[in-house]
Amino acid sequence: MNVSAVFKYCPRCGNGLKARDILLECESCGLHYYLNPKPGTTAVLKNETGEYLLVRRAREPKKGLWDLPGGFLELNETYEEGVQRELQEELGVRASNLHYSESVIDEHEHQSVRYPVSVAVFTGSISTTLPIQARDDIDAYKFFSLDDIPMDDIGFRSVHQILSKLKTSQED
């Protein structure tokens, strides 16, 4: 179920909301609730041997499937701060040489509601000598060569898109 189908009442006055293009509008008090995407980050990290780090999700959504490390931004946090915080929370590490690469659009389901998400993708390197630990939202991590990435077991459409683009650019 998408956001506009779930949020039916105005948080200011309690009257009904009406969907209009990119917003929900309260016809009683005039509040506009914009249907903006949630900001998130992800990191495409390569080790010294050219393998890429994937993490396996420990929780829904997409529990048990492979993902790139990352998550949602917190209040008053930049994308750069957010990606490093997520790496610390999920893996106990900081990546080096992180650079913004691109952005991708996806959806994230939480409590049966699909929220639009805009994800800033960072690329960087990570050393296999670092003491990496699976923590927080993940239960495992693994380095994969591009040819060995289990594309059928990737949880999110945007991560599949990022990895497919990476594979295609390596073939050129």
C-alpha positions in Angstrom: 0.0 0.0 0.0 1.5 3.4 -0.9 1.7 6.4 1.4 -1.3 8.3 -0.1 -3.5 5.3 0.5 -2.5 5.1 4.2 -2.5 8.6 5.4 -6.2 9.6 5.3 -6.5 12.2 8.0 -4.9 15.6 8.5 -2.3 15.6 11.4 -3.3 19.2 12.2 -7.1 19.2 12.3 -8.1 15.5 11.9 -10.3 16.0 8.8 -9.9 13.9 5.7 -7.0 14.4 3.2 -7.5 14.4 -0.5 -4.7 13.1 -2.9 -3.6 15.7 -5.4 -0.6 14.8 -7.7 2.4 15.1 -5.4 0.7 16.0 -2.2 -2.2 15.3 0.1 -4.3 18.3 0.9 -6.7 19.0 3.8 -9.7 20.7 2.4 -10.6 21.9 5.9 -7.5 23.7 7.2 -5.5 23.8 3.9 -2.5 21.8 5.1 -0.4 20.4 2.3 1.4 17.1 3.0 4.0 16.5 0.3 4.7 13.0 -0.8 8.5 13.5 -0.9 10.9 10.6 -0.9 12.8 9.6 2.2 16.6 10.3 1.9 18.9 7.4 2.2 22.5 6.4 1.4 24.3 3.3 0.3 28.0 2.4 -0.3 29.6 0.3 -3.1 32.8 -0.8 -1.5 35.7 -2.6 -3.2 38.5 -4.4 -1.4 42.2 -4.7 -2.5 41.5 -7.7 -4.7 38.6 -6.0 -6.6 35.8 -7.7 -4.8 32.6 -5.9 -3.7 31.1 -6.0 -0.2 27.5 -7.1 0.2 25.6 -7.5 3.4 22.7 -10.0 4.1 19.7 -8.4 5.7 18.7 -9.7 9.2 15.3 -8.0 9.2 12.3 -7.3 7.0 12.0 -6.0 4.4 14.0 -8.4 2.3 15.2 -10.4 5.2 17.8 -13.0 4.1 18.6 -11.3 0.8 21.8 -9.5 -0.2 22.1 -5.7 -0.1 24.6 -2.9 -0.1 25.4 -1.4 3.3 23.5 1.8 4.0 20.2 3.2 5.3 18.1 6.3 6.0 19.5 9.7 7.0 18.8 11.0 10.5 17.6 14.5 11.2 20.2 17.2 10.5 22.6 14.7 9.0 24.4 15.1 5.6 24.6 12.2 3.1 28.3 11.9 3.8 27.7 11.7 7.6 24.9 9.2 7.1 26.8 6.8 4.9 29.7 6.7 7.4 27.3 6.3 10.3 25.5 3.4 8.6 28.9 1.7 7.9 29.8 2.1 11.5 26.5 0.8 12.8 26.2 -2.2 10.3 29.9 -3.2 10.0 31.9 -1.4 12.7 34.1 0.3 10.1 34.7 3.5 8.2 35.4 3.4 4.5 38.1 5.3 2.8 38.0 7.3 -0.4 34.2 7.7 -0.3 32.9 9.7 -3.3 29.4 10.5 -4.4 28.6 8.5 -7.5 24.9 8.8 -8.4 21.4 8.7 -7.0 18.7 6.0 -7.4 15.0 5.8 -6.7 13.3 2.9 -4.9 10.6 2.0 -2.5 11.0 0.8 1.1 8.2 -1.1 2.8 7.7 -0.6 6.5 4.7 -1.9 8.4 2.9 -2.7 5.1 3.4 0.9 3.8 5.6 1.5 0.7 7.5 4.7 1.1 9.3 6.4 -1.9 13.1 6.6 -1.3 15.9 8.6 -2.9 19.3 7.0 -2.3 22.7 8.7 -2.6 25.2 6.1 -3.8 28.8 6.4 -2.7 31.7 4.4 -3.9 34.9 3.8 -2.0 37.3 1.2 -0.8 37.5 -1.0 2.3 40.4 -3.1 3.5 39.9 -6.8 4.2 42.4 -6.3 7.1 39.8 -4.2 9.0 37.9 -6.0 11.8 34.5 -6.1 10.0 31.5 -7.3 12.1 27.9 -8.0 11.0 25.8 -5.9 13.3 22.5 -4.0 13.5 20.3 -4.7 10.5 22.6 -7.4 8.9 23.5 -10.9 9.9 26.4 -11.6 7.4 28.7 -9.9 5.0 30.7 -11.3 2.1 33.0 -10.0 -0.6 32.0 -11.0 -4.2 33.8 -10.7 -7.5 31.5 -9.0 -10.1 30.9 -12.4 -11.8 29.9 -14.1 -8.5 27.4 -11.6 -7.2 24.1 -13.5 -6.6 21.9 -11.2 -8.7 18.8 -13.4 -8.1 19.3 -12.9 -4.3 19.5 -9.1 -4.3 16.7 -7.6 -2.2 16.1 -4.2 -3.6 15.4 -3.1 -7.2 17.8 -0.1 -6.8 20.7 -2.3 -5.5 20.1 -4.7 -8.5 20.2 -1.6 -10.8 23.5 -0.3 -9.2 25.2 -3.7 -9.4 23.9 -4.4 -13.0 25.3 -1.0 -14.1 28.6 -1.8 -12.4 28.8 -5.2 -14.2 28.0 -3.5 -17.5 30.6 -0.8 -17.1 33.3 -3.4 -16.2 32.5 -5.3 -19.5 33.1 -2.2 -21.6 
